[in-house]
């Protein structure tokens, strides 16, 4: 159910049309102003200012979209965009950067900080076909699970939450959305969508996805705000490494679950394989595209990593959303202002123009200079993350004012500039190339499990 309040009514309720700040504070959480809604049974209820829409807020030219070779991303194809000598220089720097900073006594690069970073990426393996140590129903003489697509979505959402995912959505593959599956995986294997088989397969050169597998499950895994606010140091980078490590287990668990109910799930063979996770996330309504050229969610801002899996279990697709996020990015520019490498786009309006062959194009967004970003990683010896840390949407949501601010952003644009400036003043007062919080302080925190608040964004937690 969408909100029954129009923009003017919402502002009147908020006290922004003359009621005053004191009255606003007495009104209670944004959720009190209207009913929450569930987009489809697979999607948890959200505040009324998060609206479902027919198409993502980022304009897409599907004619310009094609299946991308993942080896052309800077993640995998870094060396393609530099001459051999320059690339060797940044590689050499990357190998020693954290140790040089340790020897120089730089805060945030202590021996224990580096050890935390290196250890956080240790975890389970992952694969395209998944583990085979869960019995299929027929192997035990029991029927496979049967239900409606809506019931399947709800079931998968519940299972993924139990396995450690944050939010969950679903996309149906068609002639357009198939283009978000990579043509070539990071390891060079071709991803083939085949009409000639009902059984997925992996060979020496190919990963074969049956055409009958028409659904994509997409989900997020939380990162820690407290750790990311220590970027660009090993403590900041550790939360990214830990999230990817945690997801390797989540992916295997989901593949095992699907196998156990009589279906299959085709996952990432390694980090960033199979398809473009943020794109599937945006189409499924987990968030919106942003100036980061990444997905920002209403619940966690950019403090998540997005993942995906192709399945033959029919699920009910979820819809894109408009929570005012992309509109806010037009005026905010905090991430681009704080980006130490100058990699992020500072134009007010998004564009179809890319900055290099590492981006496929076809989406009207803010394309970044990925090469500048990656070279900066080599300089500091970590994966940075400052842009995530300073994003106003990264602020935790337990305080009443934060819920109100998100409600205002989701309902009107007239206060965006002032709210962005307020966020920079209050939450990001530090220099643009330094941690916004003391890395040494992190070691003294009464830290939650994995550094995240699993209640955030979930009423029944």
Helices and strands as residue ranges (DSSP letters): H 7-14, H 21-26, G 30-33, E 51-52, G 62-64, G 70-72, H 74-77, G 78-81, H 84-103, H 111-120, G 137-140, H 149-163, E 168-172, G 177-180, E 190-194, E 201-202, E 206-210, E 215-222, H 225-228, H 234-261, E 265-266, H 277-283, E 288-289, E 295-296, E 304-311, E 321-322, H 325-332, H 334-338, H 370-380, H 386-390, G 392-394, H 400-409, H 416-427, H 439-442, G 449-451
